[in-house]
């Protein structure tokens, strides 16, 4: 069994000194300490902190910029003034109303104060869902340790979260989670604004209509599927798919898979190619806000226009390479019939061997698939196309499977350590990474065959 793999991160990773998320670094000027003293600017600890900050001009500039944002949002002139807001509920309410107006303008939220407040709560829900996603999958074995504190899950107002960071009555972990939630809310707000500007919902609806009107067989009703099973045999060494055949549900019900055999349900549509109707499993997806936030963190980027280029996508599975070629030809022909010229961009093809240059942290260059972006008018859609065999490798093969990819990209990009720093959560992320890789591999081997789609 392979030993631990060292985690390598670029100089521009989310944990580096060049990270654009300066407020989150626990070895930076905004680190959350065991205690916070708003009225002791000349204490020995503060003197040491100021000396260290002045030694780094870049960090000093970042600190001043963020400090100005905090002061402008809370309408205070110095950190000691925050004490008044912590003690005076009326003063807090007054600042909260003004802060909501400023945040509404920042994210271009139209409407009255209630609309702004509703959006801010949506951003808070997205921030919490980022942590919940990691608790439920990539870090599921440590769900209890990384669970959001009750005080933070119950707080959705950005002013209350910001003030909580400076409230020494709260434990260090709670104050860190308040800061983390604000950072994630800010990313959620940027994503929401970009989606509204780009009219993503309408584009997604038009894409679905295009598939129904021009791509799928008109002999089936919209949303209709035909069930089949993939009966596959896998290598005992790395669980790579060695042989696969398509069988009907009646045949599948009479089989008792042996070790290293699997039954995988696929629900297939049809498309017409010449005189043939070809079955195809297809999953159309729109990346949700939590997934987009995680991608921004992995890319060390705050602008979703730059970092999230695959928010609309389709994954298709066909019986073999011949059917894959027929589908791509049918897809471009369907666009032409719809009066749209479809162009294929950034094509990579490893279905018949070879590898591609994996750009994303955690990606495997050996992953078999046909991948491209299809541009239809003002819409750009990512297509990932598999044969039955490569699809099963995508789910189960060690070193290639999507679950392992999820682990690698969350840990190797630094996002796990970024969201759950060791000095607060006492977690060894390198060790957990290896444990999770082994866990997913063992799970795939031991789980009984069951529908995977």
SULWO-V139640 format. One record per pair of residues at least 6 apart in sequence whose C-alpha atoms are under 8 Angstrom apart, sorted by sequence separation. I is the first residue (numbers start at 1). J is the second residue. D is the distance in whole Angstrom. If there is no record, write none. Layout:
# SULWO-V139640
i->I j->J d->D
i->I j->J d->D
This chain:
# SULWO-V139640
i->10 j->16 d->8
i->11 j->17 d->8
i->12 j->18 d->6
i->13 j->19 d->6
i->14 j->20 d->7
i->22 j->28 d->7
i->23 j->29 d->7
i->24 j->30 d->7
i->25 j->31 d->6
i->26 j->32 d->7
i->40 j->46 d->8
i->41 j->47 d->8
i->53 j->59 d->7
i->54 j->60 d->6
i->71 j->77 d->6
i->76 j->82 d->7
i->85 j->91 d->6
i->86 j->92 d->7
i->104 j->110 d->7
i->109 j->115 d->8
i->110 j->116 d->7
i->134 j->140 d->7
i->135 j->141 d->8
i->155 j->161 d->7
i->164 j->170 d->7
i->195 j->201 d->8
i->234 j->240 d->5
i->235 j->241 d->7
i->257 j->263 d->7
i->271 j->277 d->6
i->272 j->278 d->6
i->296 j->302 d->6
i->301 j->307 d->7
i->318 j->324 d->6
i->335 j->341 d->6
i->336 j->342 d->7
i->349 j->355 d->8
i->350 j->356 d->7
i->358 j->364 d->6
i->374 j->380 d->6
i->375 j->381 d->6
i->394 j->400 d->6
i->395 j->401 d->5
i->396 j->402 d->8
i->398 j->404 d->8
i->399 j->405 d->8
i->410 j->416 d->6
i->411 j->417 d->7
i->421 j->427 d->8
i->422 j->428 d->7
i->11 j->18 d->7
i->12 j->19 d->6
i->14 j->21 d->7
i->23 j->30 d->5
i->24 j->31 d->7
i->53 j->60 d->6
i->71 j->78 d->7
i->84 j->91 d->8
i->85 j->92 d->5
i->109 j->116 d->6
i->135 j->142 d->7
i->136 j->143 d->7
i->234 j->241 d->4
i->235 j->242 d->7
i->270 j->277 d->6
i->271 j->278 d->5
i->296 j->303 d->8
i->335 j->342 d->6
i->349 j->356 d->7
i->358 j->365 d->5
i->373 j->380 d->6
i->374 j->381 d->5
i->393 j->400 d->7
i->394 j->401 d->5
i->395 j->402 d->6
i->420 j->427 d->8
i->22 j->30 d->8
i->23 j->31 d->7
i->71 j->79 d->8
i->74 j->82 d->8
i->135 j->143 d->5
i->167 j->175 d->8
i->233 j->241 d->6
i->234 j->242 d->5
i->270 j->278 d->5
i->271 j->279 d->7
i->296 j->304 d->7
i->299 j->307 d->7
i->348 j->356 d->7
i->357 j->365 d->6
i->373 j->381 d->5
i->374 j->382 d->6
i->393 j->401 d->6
i->394 j->402 d->6
i->395 j->403 d->7
i->152 j->161 d->8
i->166 j->175 d->8
i->232 j->241 d->7
i->233 j->242 d->6
i->234 j->243 d->7
i->270 j->279 d->4
i->271 j->280 d->8
i->332 j->341 d->8
i->356 j->365 d->5
i->373 j->382 d->4
i->374 j->383 d->7
i->15 j->25 d->7
i->109 j->119 d->8
i->165 j->175 d->5
i->212 j->222 d->7
i->232 j->242 d->7
i->233 j->243 d->5
i->269 j->279 d->6
i->270 j->280 d->6
i->332 j->342 d->6
i->355 j->365 d->5
i->356 j->366 d->7
i->372 j->382 d->6
i->373 j->383 d->6
i->135 j->146 d->7
i->164 j->175 d->6
i->165 j->176 d->7
i->232 j->243 d->6
i->233 j->244 d->6
i->252 j->263 d->7
i->268 j->279 d->6
i->269 j->280 d->5
i->296 j->307 d->6
i->332 j->343 d->8
i->355 j->366 d->5
i->371 j->382 d->7
i->372 j->383 d->5
i->101 j->113 d->7
i->104 j->116 d->6
i->135 j->147 d->7
i->232 j->244 d->4
i->268 j->280 d->5
i->269 j->281 d->6
i->292 j->304 d->8
i->295 j->307 d->7
i->296 j->308 d->7
i->354 j->366 d->7
i->355 j->367 d->7
i->371 j->383 d->6
i->372 j->384 d->7
i->417 j->429 d->7
i->100 j->113 d->7
i->165 j->178 d->6
i->231 j->244 d->6
i->232 j->245 d->7
i->268 j->281 d->4
i->269 j->282 d->7
i->295 j->308 d->7
i->355 j->368 d->8
i->370 j->383 d->8
i->371 j->384 d->5
i->416 j->429 d->7
i->164 j->178 d->7
i->165 j->179 d->6
i->230 j->244 d->6
i->231 j->245 d->5
i->267 j->281 d->6
i->268 j->282 d->7
i->370 j->384 d->6
i->371 j->385 d->6
i->101 j->116 d->8
i->132 j->147 d->8
i->230 j->245 d->6
i->231 j->246 d->6
i->266 j->281 d->6
i->353 j->368 d->7
i->369 j->384 d->7
i->370 j->385 d->5
i->100 j->116 d->7
i->131 j->147 d->8
i->162 j->178 d->7
i->230 j->246 d->5
i->231 j->247 d->7
i->292 j->308 d->7
i->350 j->366 d->8
i->352 j->368 d->8
i->369 j->385 d->6
i->370 j->386 d->7
i->100 j->117 d->7
i->131 j->148 d->8
i->161 j->178 d->5
i->162 j->179 d->7
i->229 j->246 d->6
i->230 j->247 d->6
i->350 j->367 d->7
i->351 j->368 d->5
i->369 j->386 d->5
i->161 j->179 d->7
i->228 j->246 d->7
i->229 j->247 d->5
i->350 j->368 d->5
i->351 j->369 d->5
i->368 j->386 d->8
i->369 j->387 d->8
i->411 j->429 d->7
i->228 j->247 d->6
i->229 j->248 d->6
i->292 j->311 d->8
i->349 j->368 d->8
i->350 j->369 d->5
i->351 j->370 d->6
i->411 j->430 d->8
i->29 j->49 d->8
i->75 j->95 d->7
i->128 j->148 d->8
i->161 j->181 d->8
i->162 j->182 d->7
i->228 j->248 d->5
i->229 j->249 d->6
i->349 j->369 d->6
i->350 j->370 d->6
i->74 j->95 d->6
i->161 j->182 d->7
i->227 j->248 d->7
i->228 j->249 d->6
i->231 j->252 d->8
i->239 j->260 d->7
i->348 j->369 d->8
i->349 j->370 d->4
i->369 j->390 d->7
i->73 j->95 d->8
i->74 j->96 d->8
i->152 j->174 d->7
i->227 j->249 d->7
i->348 j->370 d->6
i->349 j->371 d->6
i->368 j->390 d->6
i->411 j->433 d->7
i->151 j->174 d->7
i->229 j->252 d->7
i->287 j->310 d->8
i->288 j->311 d->8
i->347 j->370 d->7
i->348 j->371 d->5
i->29 j->53 d->7
i->158 j->182 d->7
i->236 j->260 d->7
i->287 j->311 d->5
i->347 j->371 d->6
i->348 j->372 d->6
i->73 j->98 d->8
i->74 j->99 d->7
i->128 j->153 d->7
i->149 j->174 d->6
i->152 j->177 d->7
i->235 j->260 d->7
i->286 j->311 d->5
i->287 j->312 d->7
i->346 j->371 d->8
i->347 j->372 d->4
i->408 j->433 d->7
i->73 j->99 d->6
i->152 j->178 d->6
i->234 j->260 d->5
i->285 j->311 d->8
i->286 j->312 d->5
i->346 j->372 d->5
i->347 j->373 d->7
i->368 j->394 d->8
i->407 j->433 d->7
i->233 j->260 d->6
i->234 j->261 d->6
i->285 j->312 d->6
i->286 j->313 d->6
i->345 j->372 d->6
i->346 j->373 d->6
i->367 j->394 d->7
i->149 j->177 d->8
i->233 j->261 d->5
i->284 j->312 d->8
i->285 j->313 d->5
i->344 j->372 d->6
i->345 j->373 d->5
i->73 j->102 d->7
i->148 j->177 d->7
i->152 j->181 d->8
i->232 j->261 d->6
i->233 j->262 d->7
i->284 j->313 d->6
i->285 j->314 d->6
i->344 j->373 d->6
i->345 j->374 d->6
i->407 j->436 d->7
i->29 j->59 d->7
i->231 j->261 d->7
i->232 j->262 d->5
i->284 j->314 d->4
i->321 j->351 d->8
i->344 j->374 d->5
i->345 j->375 d->8
i->407 j->437 d->7
i->28 j->59 d->8
i->125 j->156 d->8
i->231 j->262 d->6
i->232 j->263 d->7
i->283 j->314 d->6
i->284 j->315 d->6
i->343 j->374 d->6
i->344 j->375 d->6
i->124 j->156 d->5
i->230 j->262 d->8
i->231 j->263 d->5
i->282 j->314 d->7
i->283 j->315 d->5
i->342 j->374 d->6
i->343 j->375 d->5
i->30 j->63 d->8
i->124 j->157 d->8
i->230 j->263 d->6
i->231 j->264 d->7
i->282 j->315 d->6
i->283 j->316 d->6
i->342 j->375 d->6
i->343 j->376 d->7
i->367 j->400 d->6
i->404 j->437 d->6
i->29 j->63 d->7
i->229 j->263 d->6
i->230 j->264 d->5
i->282 j->316 d->4
i->342 j->376 d->5
i->366 j->400 d->7
i->121 j->156 d->6
i->229 j->264 d->5
i->230 j->265 d->6
i->281 j->316 d->6
i->282 j->317 d->6
i->341 j->376 d->7
i->342 j->377 d->8
i->351 j->386 d->7
i->364 j->399 d->7
i->120 j->156 d->8
i->121 j->157 d->7
i->229 j->265 d->4
i->230 j->266 d->7
i->280 j->316 d->7
i->281 j->317 d->5
i->340 j->376 d->6
i->341 j->377 d->7
i->351 j->387 d->8
i->364 j->400 d->6
i->404 j->440 d->7
i->120 j->157 d->7
i->228 j->265 d->6
i->229 j->266 d->6
i->280 j->317 d->6
i->281 j->318 d->7
i->340 j->377 d->7
i->403 j->440 d->7
i->120 j->158 d->8
i->227 j->265 d->7
i->228 j->266 d->5
i->280 j->318 d->5
i->227 j->266 d->6
i->228 j->267 d->6
i->279 j->318 d->7
i->280 j->319 d->8
i->351 j->390 d->7
i->22 j->62 d->7
i->227 j->267 d->5
i->228 j->268 d->7
i->279 j->319 d->8
i->38 j->79 d->6
i->39 j->80 d->6
i->226 j->267 d->6
i->227 j->268 d->6
i->335 j->376 d->8
i->364 j->405 d->8
i->38 j->80 d->5
i->225 j->267 d->5
i->226 j->268 d->5
i->363 j->405 d->6
i->23 j->66 d->8
i->225 j->268 d->5
i->226 j->269 d->6
i->362 j->405 d->6
i->398 j->441 d->6
i->38 j->82 d->8
i->225 j->269 d->5
i->362 j->406 d->8
i->38 j->83 d->7
i->224 j->269 d->7
i->278 j->323 d->7
i->362 j->407 d->8
i->363 j->408 d->8
i->396 j->441 d->8
i->362 j->408 d->5
i->363 j->409 d->7
i->361 j->408 d->7
i->362 j->409 d->4
i->361 j->409 d->5
i->362 j->410 d->8
i->396 j->444 d->6
i->220 j->269 d->8
i->360 j->409 d->8
i->220 j->270 d->8
i->362 j->412 d->6
i->361 j->412 d->7
i->362 j->413 d->8
i->217 j->269 d->8
i->361 j->413 d->6
i->128 j->181 d->7
i->216 j->269 d->7
i->217 j->270 d->5
i->273 j->326 d->7
i->127 j->181 d->6
i->216 j->270 d->6
i->217 j->271 d->5
i->273 j->327 d->8
i->216 j->271 d->5
i->217 j->272 d->6
i->215 j->271 d->6
i->216 j->272 d->7
i->271 j->327 d->8
i->124 j->181 d->7
i->127 j->184 d->5
i->273 j->330 d->7
i->126 j->184 d->8
i->127 j->185 d->5
i->272 j->330 d->8
i->126 j->185 d->7
i->99 j->159 d->7
i->124 j->184 d->8
i->217 j->277 d->8
i->123 j->184 d->8
i->124 j->185 d->6
i->127 j->188 d->7
i->324 j->385 d->7
i->123 j->185 d->5
i->126 j->188 d->6
i->324 j->386 d->8
i->96 j->159 d->6
i->123 j->186 d->8
i->298 j->361 d->8
i->324 j->387 d->7
i->95 j->159 d->8
i->120 j->185 d->8
i->123 j->188 d->5
i->123 j->189 d->6
i->321 j->387 d->7
i->314 j->381 d->7
i->316 j->383 d->8
i->318 j->385 d->8
i->320 j->387 d->5
i->312 j->380 d->7
i->313 j->381 d->5
i->314 j->382 d->6
i->315 j->383 d->6
i->316 j->384 d->6
i->317 j->385 d->6
i->318 j->386 d->6
i->319 j->387 d->5
i->320 j->388 d->7
i->120 j->189 d->8
i->312 j->381 d->5
i->313 j->382 d->4
i->314 j->383 d->5
i->315 j->384 d->5
i->316 j->385 d->5
i->317 j->386 d->5
i->318 j->387 d->5
i->319 j->388 d->5
i->310 j->380 d->8
i->311 j->381 d->8
i->312 j->382 d->6
i->313 j->383 d->6
i->314 j->384 d->6
i->315 j->385 d->6
i->316 j->386 d->6
i->317 j->387 d->5
i->318 j->388 d->6
i->310 j->381 d->7
i->311 j->382 d->8
i->313 j->384 d->8
i->315 j->386 d->8
i->317 j->388 d->6
i->310 j->382 d->6
i->317 j->391 d->7
i->86 j->163 d->7
i->85 j->163 d->8
i->82 j->163 d->7
i->86 j->167 d->7
i->107 j->189 d->6
i->204 j->286 d->7
i->107 j->190 d->7
i->82 j->166 d->8
i->109 j->193 d->8
i->74 j->159 d->8
i->108 j->193 d->7
i->107 j->193 d->6
i->192 j->289 d->8
i->191 j->289 d->7
i->188 j->289 d->7
i->191 j->292 d->7
i->188 j->290 d->8
i->191 j->293 d->8
i->188 j->293 d->6
i->187 j->293 d->6
i->204 j->312 d->7
i->184 j->293 d->7
i->187 j->296 d->8
i->194 j->304 d->7
i->194 j->305 d->7
i->298 j->409 d->8
i->190 j->302 d->8
i->191 j->303 d->8
i->298 j->410 d->7
i->190 j->303 d->7
i->191 j->304 d->6
i->190 j->304 d->7
i->299 j->413 d->8
i->187 j->302 d->6
i->215 j->330 d->7
i->298 j->413 d->6
i->215 j->331 d->6
i->298 j->414 d->7
i->298 j->415 d->6
i->297 j->415 d->6
i->215 j->334 d->6
i->214 j->334 d->5
i->214 j->335 d->7
i->294 j->415 d->8
i->214 j->337 d->8
i->214 j->338 d->7
i->38 j->166 d->8
i->210 j->338 d->8
i->36 j->166 d->7
i->36 j->167 d->7
i->37 j->168 d->7
i->36 j->168 d->6
i->35 j->168 d->6
i->34 j->171 d->7
i->35 j->172 d->7
i->34 j->172 d->5
i->33 j->172 d->6
i->32 j->172 d->6
i->32 j->175 d->7
i->32 j->176 d->6
i->244 j->388 d->7
i->244 j->389 d->6
i->243 j->389 d->7
i->242 j->389 d->8
i->241 j->389 d->6
i->241 j->390 d->8
i->241 j->392 d->6
i->240 j->392 d->8
i->241 j->393 d->6
i->240 j->393 d->6
i->239 j->393 d->8
i->24 j->179 d->8
i->24 j->180 d->7
i->240 j->396 d->7
i->241 j->397 d->7
i->133 j->290 d->8
i->239 j->396 d->6
i->240 j->397 d->5
i->230 j->388 d->8
i->239 j->397 d->5
i->240 j->398 d->7
i->238 j->397 d->6
i->239 j->398 d->6
i->130 j->290 d->5
i->238 j->398 d->5
i->129 j->290 d->6
i->130 j->291 d->7
i->238 j->399 d->8
i->126 j->289 d->6
i->127 j->290 d->7
i->130 j->293 d->7
i->126 j->290 d->6
i->130 j->294 d->7
i->203 j->379 d->7
i->260 j->445 d->7
i->264 j->449 d->7
i->265 j->450 d->7
i->266 j->451 d->8
i->262 j->448 d->8
i->263 j->449 d->5
i->264 j->450 d->6
i->265 j->451 d->4
i->266 j->452 d->8
i->267 j->453 d->8
i->262 j->449 d->5
i->263 j->450 d->6
i->264 j->451 d->5
i->265 j->452 d->6
i->266 j->453 d->6
i->261 j->449 d->8
i->262 j->450 d->8
i->263 j->451 d->7
i->264 j->452 d->6
i->265 j->453 d->6
i->264 j->453 d->8
i->257 j->449 d->7
i->239 j->445 d->8
i->180 j->419 d->7
i->173 j->424 d->6
i->172 j->424 d->8
i->173 j->425 d->8
i->138 j->406 d->7
i->138 j->407 d->6
i->138 j->410 d->8
i->146 j->420 d->7
i->21 j->300 d->8
i->146 j->425 d->7
i->20 j->300 d->7
i->145 j->425 d->7
i->19 j->300 d->6
i->20 j->301 d->7
i->20 j->302 d->8
i->14 j->297 d->6
i->14 j->298 d->7
i->13 j->298 d->7
i->14 j->299 d->7
i->13 j->299 d->7
i->14 j->300 d->5
i->13 j->300 d->6
i->12 j->300 d->7
i->139 j->436 d->8
i->138 j->436 d->7
i->25 j->418 d->7
i->24 j->418 d->7
i->26 j->421 d->7
i->14 j->413 d->7
i->15 j->414 d->6
i->13 j->413 d->7
i->14 j->414 d->6
i->15 j->415 d->8
i->13 j->414 d->7
i->14 j->415 d->7
i->15 j->417 d->8
i->9 j->412 d->6
i->15 j->418 d->6
i->7 j->411 d->7
i->8 j->412 d->6
i->9 j->413 d->6
i->14 j->418 d->7
i->7 j->412 d->5
i->8 j->413 d->8
i->9 j->414 d->7
i->7 j->430 d->7
i->6 j->430 d->7
i->5 j->430 d->8
i->4 j->430 d->8
i->4 j->431 d->7
i->5 j->434 d->7
i->4 j->434 d->6
